[in-house]
Amino acid sequence: MVNYAEYLKQENHMIELYCDGACLHNPGGAGAYAFVIVENGRAYIQEKKGYRSTTNNRMELMSCIEGLKKCDQLLKHKGTKIFVLSDSKYVVKGAESWVWRWSRNGWRTKKGNVLNRDLWEELLGLLGKLQNVRFKHVPGHSGYRWNELCDELAGIAAIGTNLEIDLNYESQCAQIKAETFFGSELDRQFEMAVELDI
């Protein structure tokens, strides 16, 4: 049995990182990410994790981030090429071009603040640290063996027990709810004051 971690320390390689995310009721439902590290047609590492409340895009991003973290732990040669394969155009286009522009523009777009900034910043840091990372979009549910496996693993993790907390997402949701409540309450009090001519 080959020790994959030791094997990767010895020479340069080209590996494929397949990533996928899922959310049962998007946005806000239970979700999960999964990734599979493949070399020469063989899957060496596969991981998955579920969260109780999140979004599909966040899980797609997390699958890529956690997969690259695992690659960073294993790879000892800077020349190793990593091909990230995802069925999410959001991840692929974002990583190839959008994230660099967002970073330069203070994480703002014409429509407002960049969504999932916490994850994009983490991904940007990994891309700066790792070398030779390339992204490729693969169509979902189109017979790509390892993409199908990722999809299956994410689906299993999303319906599992003891789901993790996507802390940043839930904190953002709580803040929005609070702002909405207090905003509507202030509006109501203002309207009452106008009616009473206070």
ZIPEJO-V830368 format. One record per pair of residues at least 24 apart in sequence whose C-alpha atoms are under 8 Angstrom apart, sorted by the first residue. I is the first residue (numbers start at 0). J is the second residue. Records with the same first field share a line. If there is no record, write none. Layout:
BEGIN
I = J + J
END
This chain:
BEGIN
3 = 43
4 = 73 + 74
7 = 73 + 74 + 75 + 76
8 = 73 + 74 + 75 + 76
10 = 76
11 = 76 + 78 + 79
12 = 78 + 79 + 80
13 = 38 + 79 + 80 + 81 + 82
14 = 38 + 39 + 79 + 80 + 81 + 82
15 = 81 + 82 + 83 + 84
16 = 66 + 67 + 81 + 82 + 83 + 84
17 = 83 + 84 + 85 + 145 + 146 + 149
18 = 59 + 62 + 63 + 66 + 83 + 84 + 85 + 86 + 146 + 149
19 = 58 + 59 + 62 + 63 + 85 + 86 + 87 + 146 + 149 + 150 + 153
20 = 55 + 56 + 57 + 58 + 59 + 60 + 61 + 62 + 149 + 150 + 153
21 = 54 + 55 + 58 + 59 + 150 + 153 + 154 + 157
22 = 53 + 54 + 55 + 58 + 157
23 = 157
25 = 53 + 54 + 55
26 = 53 + 54 + 55
27 = 52 + 53 + 54
28 = 52 + 53 + 54
29 = 53 + 157 + 158
30 = 54 + 55 + 58 + 153 + 154 + 156 + 157 + 158
31 = 58 + 153 + 154 + 156 + 157
32 = 58 + 59 + 61 + 62 + 152 + 153 + 156
33 = 62 + 149 + 150 + 152 + 153
34 = 62 + 63 + 65 + 66 + 149
35 = 66 + 145 + 149
36 = 66
47 = 152 + 153 + 156
48 = 153 + 156 + 157 + 162 + 163
49 = 153 + 156 + 157 + 158 + 159 + 162 + 163
50 = 157 + 162 + 163 + 164 + 165
51 = 157 + 162 + 163 + 164 + 165
52 = 164 + 165 + 168 + 169
53 = 165 + 168 + 169
56 = 89 + 90
57 = 115 + 118
59 = 87 + 90
60 = 90 + 118 + 119
61 = 118
63 = 122
64 = 118 + 121 + 122 + 125
67 = 125
68 = 125
71 = 129
77 = 129 + 130
78 = 130 + 131
79 = 130 + 131
80 = 130 + 131 + 132 + 133
81 = 131 + 132 + 133
82 = 132 + 133 + 134 + 135
83 = 132 + 133 + 134 + 135
84 = 134 + 135 + 136 + 137 + 146
85 = 134 + 135 + 136 + 137 + 146
86 = 136 + 137 + 138 + 139 + 146
87 = 136 + 137
88 = 136
91 = 134 + 135 + 136
94 = 122 + 123 + 134
95 = 134
98 = 123
99 = 123
117 = 167
END
